[in-house]
Structure formats: structure tokens, C-alpha cells
Amino acid sequence: MAASNDLQEALKPFHQRASEAEERLARLEAALSTKKDSGNDELSNKVAQLQRMLEDEKAEKLAEREKALKEVQKANEENAKLRYRITHLVRALEKADRDLASK
């Protein structure tokens, strides 16, 4: 669960930037729909540019998420290996203690 929380914390800036880009895009689209003059071309270009930026941010966020998930998976695998080793070390220690106690 802690890894999931860490992942969420790592992705917060990306979510925030995507939300800001969506808000800017909504404002530009609203401005575009209210103005029907020569400024439409400029606004259309800005809207298209913001849409491209939003798509780029989403792709970057997805790549970061995949990278973080791989790191979490790797950490979980390492943790499982270490738990396995600890279990066997504890058993060996208990056996050694029993052997000493019986002598």
C-alpha cells in the first residue's frame, strides 16, 4: 500500500499540470466560441497548440506511471526474496538454539 501512495505522490504534479492545461484549453475554447472575428485563427492555433501540449503531458504522465510501476514491481520482488531468506535464517537460528540447548 505504501508503494501505491508513493506512486500517487509522484504522479500528483502531472495530474496538476494536465488539469491546468485542460482549464486553459476550456477558457480558450470559450473565448473562441464568443468571438467570430479575425482573431479566430489565432485562437484556433492556440487551442491546437494547447491540445498538443495536453497530449504530450498525458503521454509523459503515462510513461512515468509505467516506469514507477516497474520500480514498484521490482521492489516487491526483492522484498519477497528477502522475506524468504529471513524465514530460512530464522529457522536455522532456532534449530541451532535447540541443538545448543539439548547439549
Secondary structure, DSSP 8 states (H G I E B T S, - for coil): -HHHHHHHHHHHHHHHHHHHHHHHHHHHHHHHHH--STHHHHHHHHHHHHHHHHHHHHHHHHHHHHHHHHHHHHHHHHHHHHHHHHHHHHHHHHHHHHHHHH-
